[in-house]
Amino acid sequence: MSEGQRFQLGTIGALGLSVVSSVSIVICNKALISTLGFTFVYPRHQHCLLQHARMTKLAIIPCTVLLETLFFSKQFSKKIRFSLTVLLMGVGIATVTDLQLNVMGSVLSLLAVITTCVAQIMTNTIQKKFKVSSTQLLYQSCPYQALTLFIIGPFLDALLTNQNVFAFKYTPQVLAFIVLSCLISVSVNFSTFLVIGKTSPVTYQVLGHLKTCLVLAFGYVLLHDPFSWRNILGILVAVVGMVLYSYFCTRDAQPKANEASTQLSQAKESEIDPLINVENGNESSPQKSAAWSSDKDLHA
């Protein structure tokens, strides 16, 4: 199996792990909230905040494209931009209904968009620039993230829900689902770094919208969430955009892959040439000529 084939299989595996883990954790948390009453991840005014969150998710791809174009001189073809537009239209149709925004939510959404884009771009840049794996980067960053959440998490829960997370009555079933959610989150974080390192922040966001569509579908099938023809139409349009994006990315990457393969084969041939010369009896080299000349001067 060639290096390119192994890379493609690794990328497909990373994408699959990301989709499975992300959809699993959403379904697990929905069961934890709706069935077991652990409402700390659902703050007050959740409908309005949910609308902000969906608008934020839609804004991340355009912001990422803009930042990579301005600061990293990355070029996105017209066909790629068209496919992303189709994708965002579909997700918008499927998820955004009655739009209710407020000042605080808009400010928080703007901060979330900027920090998410910068974090994902830097994750990709650091892995490629310093040749570190996703596991190494995750190992270095996770302790600080965990410590930050452990310190400010309870205060944010109290602020957003008017409840004390430590006063909640934890049953064995609730604890089991919380542990399961934490274990899945490890897989989510690992697959996130893996996908961004192997592909790009934009591709990761496209994958995120695929997860959104899958979550809507699984929520309807497993949890009997409300579903309408608007959701179905939006999901279909989003899937068309994803297919177009995958096709155009694959076609644009093919010439680069062929060029890299050609350079690799040329490099291997240049390494093999001296061995071929030795096998054919051509052992003369500038170093030997110099040594012969030196010996000749000594005998003289």
C-alpha positions in Angstrom: 0.0 0.0 0.0 1.4 3.3 -1.0 1.9 6.3 1.2 -0.9 8.2 -0.5 -3.3 5.3 0.1 -2.4 5.0 3.7 -3.0 8.8 4.1 -6.4 8.6 2.5 -7.4 5.6 4.7 -6.2 7.5 7.8 -8.2 10.6 6.7 -11.4 8.5 6.1 -10.9 6.9 9.5 -10.5 10.3 11.2 -13.6 11.6 9.5 -15.6 8.6 10.5 -14.5 8.7 14.1 -15.4 12.4 14.3 -18.9 11.8 12.9 -19.6 8.8 15.2 -18.3 10.4 18.3 -19.9 13.8 17.8 -23.3 12.3 17.0 -23.0 9.9 19.9 -22.3 12.6 22.5 -25.2 14.7 21.3 -27.6 11.8 21.6 -26.2 10.8 25.0 -26.5 14.4 26.3 -30.1 14.7 24.9 -31.0 11.5 26.8 -29.3 12.9 29.9 -31.2 16.2 29.7 -34.7 15.1 28.4 -35.0 11.8 30.2 -33.0 12.2 33.4 -33.5 15.9 34.0 -29.9 16.9 34.1 -30.6 20.4 32.7 -27.3 22.2 33.5 -26.3 22.3 29.8 -29.6 23.9 28.9 -29.5 27.5 30.3 -32.5 29.9 30.6 -33.8 31.4 27.4 -32.4 28.4 25.6 -34.5 29.0 22.4 -32.9 32.4 21.8 -29.5 31.1 22.7 -30.0 28.1 20.4 -30.8 30.5 17.5 -27.5 32.4 18.2 -25.6 29.1 18.3 -27.0 28.1 14.9 -26.2 31.4 13.4 -22.7 31.2 14.9 -22.2 27.7 13.3 -23.2 29.1 10.0 -20.8 32.1 10.3 -17.7 30.0 11.1 -17.0 28.8 7.5 -17.2 32.2 5.9 -15.0 33.6 8.7 -12.5 30.8 8.4 -12.3 31.3 4.6 -11.7 35.0 5.1 -9.0 34.6 7.7 -7.1 32.0 5.7 -7.3 34.1 2.6 -6.1 37.3 4.4 -3.4 35.9 6.7 -2.3 32.7 5.0 -2.9 33.6 1.3 -4.9 30.4 0.8 -6.9 30.3 -2.4 -10.4 28.9 -2.6 -11.7 28.2 -6.1 -15.1 29.5 -7.2 -16.5 26.0 -7.3 -15.4 25.4 -3.7 -17.1 28.7 -2.6 -20.2 27.7 -4.5 -20.4 24.3 -2.8 -20.0 26.0 0.6 -22.7 28.4 -0.2 -25.1 25.6 -1.1 -24.2 23.8 2.1 -24.8 26.8 4.3 -28.1 27.5 2.6 -29.2 23.9 3.3 -28.2 24.0 7.0 -29.8 27.4 7.4 -33.1 26.1 6.0 -33.0 23.0 8.2 -32.0 24.7 11.5 -32.9 28.4 11.5 -36.6 29.1 12.0 -37.8 32.2 13.8 -34.8 34.4 14.3 -34.7 36.1 17.7 -31.4 37.9 18.5 -30.3 40.1 21.3 -27.3 42.3 22.0 -25.6 40.0 24.5 -26.2 36.9 22.5 -24.9 38.6 19.4 -21.7 39.8 21.2 -21.1 36.3 22.6 -21.7 34.7 19.1 -19.2 37.1 17.5 -16.6 36.2 20.1 -17.4 32.5 19.6 -17.0 32.7 15.9 -13.6 34.5 16.1 -12.1 32.3 18.8 -13.3 29.1 17.1 -11.9 30.1 13.7 -8.5 31.2 15.2 -8.3 28.0 17.3 -9.0 25.7 14.4 -6.7 27.5 12.0 -3.8 27.5 14.6 -4.5 23.8 15.4 -3.9 23.0 11.7 -1.0 25.4 11.3 0.9 24.1 14.4 0.5 20.5 13.4 1.9 21.1 9.9 4.5 23.6 10.8 6.1 21.8 13.8 5.3 18.3 12.5 3.5 17.2 15.7 0.7 14.7 15.8 -2.8 15.3 16.9 -2.1 13.2 20.0 0.9 15.3 21.0 -1.0 18.6 20.6 -4.0 17.2 22.5 -1.7 16.0 25.3 -0.2 19.5 25.7 -3.4 21.5 25.6 -6.0 19.3 27.4 -4.7 19.8 30.9 -5.2 23.5 30.7 -8.6 23.2 29.2 -9.7 20.7 31.8 -8.4 22.9 34.6 -10.2 26.0 33.2 -13.5 24.2 32.9 -13.2 22.7 36.3 -12.7 26.2 37.9 -15.3 28.2 36.0 -17.8 25.5 35.1 -19.8 25.4 38.4 -20.1 29.2 38.4 -21.3 29.4 34.8 -23.8 26.6 35.6 -25.2 28.6 38.5 -25.3 31.8 36.5 -27.1 30.3 33.5 -29.5 27.9 35.2 -30.0 29.4 38.7 -29.2 25.9 40.1 -26.2 24.5 42.0 -24.7 21.6 40.1 -23.4 20.1 43.4 -27.0 20.1 44.9 -28.3 17.9 42.1 -29.5 14.4 43.1 -27.2 12.1 41.3 -28.7 8.7 40.7 -26.6 5.7 39.4 -28.2 6.1 36.0 -27.4 9.8 35.8 -23.8 9.1 36.8 -23.5 6.4 34.2 -24.6 8.7 31.4 -22.3 11.5 32.7 -19.3 9.1 32.6 -20.4 7.9 29.2 -20.6 11.5 28.0 -17.1 12.2 29.3 -15.6 9.1 27.7 -17.2 10.0 24.3 -15.9 13.6 24.7 -12.3 12.3 24.8 -13.0 10.7 21.4 -14.6 13.9 20.2 -11.5 16.0 21.1 -9.1 13.4 19.7 -10.9 13.2 16.4 -11.2 17.0 16.2 -7.5 17.5 16.3 -7.0 14.5 14.0 -9.3 15.8 11.3 -8.1 19.4 11.4 -4.5 18.2 11.2 -5.1 15.8 8.3 -7.5 18.1 6.3 -8.3 21.7 7.0 -10.5 23.9 9.3 -13.0 24.4 6.5 -13.3 20.7 5.9 -13.8 20.1 9.6 -16.6 22.7 9.6 -18.2 21.0 6.6 -18.0 17.7 8.5 -19.6 19.6 11.5 -22.7 20.4 9.3 -22.9 16.8 8.3 -23.1 16.0 12.0 -25.8 18.5 12.4 -27.9 16.9 9.7 -27.3 13.4 11.3 -28.2 14.7 14.8 -31.5 16.1 13.4 -32.3 12.8 11.7 -31.3 10.6 14.7 -33.2 12.9 17.0 -36.3 12.4 15.0 -35.9 8.6 14.8 -34.7 7.8 18.3 -36.0 10.7 20.5 -39.1 11.6 18.4 -38.1 15.2 18.0 -40.4 17.4 15.9 -39.6 17.2 12.2 -41.0 19.1 9.2 -40.6 19.2 5.5 -38.5 22.3 6.0 -36.0 20.2 7.9 -36.0 17.5 5.2 -35.5 20.1 2.4 -32.7 21.8 4.3 -30.9 18.5 4.9 -31.2 17.5 1.3 -29.7 20.8 0.1 -27.0 20.6 2.7 -26.1 17.0 1.5 -25.8 18.3 -2.1 -23.4 21.0 -0.9 -21.3 18.5 1.0 -21.1 16.2 -2.1 -20.1 19.1 -4.3 -17.5 20.2 -1.8 -16.0 16.7 -1.5 -15.9 16.3 -5.3 -14.3 19.7 -6.0 -11.7 19.2 -3.2 -10.8 15.8 -4.5 -10.5 17.0 -8.1 -8.4 20.1 -7.0 -6.1 17.9 -4.9 -5.4 15.3 -7.6 -2.8 17.4 -9.5 -1.0 18.2 -6.3 -0.9 14.5 -5.4 0.4 13.6 -8.8 3.1 16.3 -8.5 4.1 15.0 -5.1 4.3 11.4 -6.4 6.5 12.5 -9.3 8.9 14.4 -7.0 9.0 11.3 -4.7 9.8 9.0 -7.5 12.5 11.3 -8.9 14.1 11.5 -5.4 14.1 7.7 -5.1 15.7 7.4 -8.6 18.4 9.9 -7.6 19.2 7.7 -4.6 19.3 4.5 -6.6 21.6 5.9 -9.4 24.8 5.6 -7.4 24.0 2.0 -6.6 23.4 1.3 -10.3 26.7 2.8 -11.2 28.5 0.6 -8.7 26.8 -2.5 -10.0 27.8 -1.6 -13.5 31.4 -1.2 -12.5 31.5 2.6 -12.7 33.1 3.3 -9.3 35.0 6.4 -10.2 34.1 9.5 -8.2 35.6 12.9 -7.6 36.8 11.8 -4.1 38.6 8.8 -5.6 40.2 11.0 -8.3 41.4 13.4 -5.6 42.8 10.5 -3.6 44.6 9.1 -6.6 46.1 12.4 -7.4 47.3 12.8 -3.8 48.9 9.3 -3.9 50.6 10.2 -7.1 52.1 13.3 -5.6 53.4 11.2 -2.7 55.1 8.7 -5.0 56.6 11.5 -7.0 
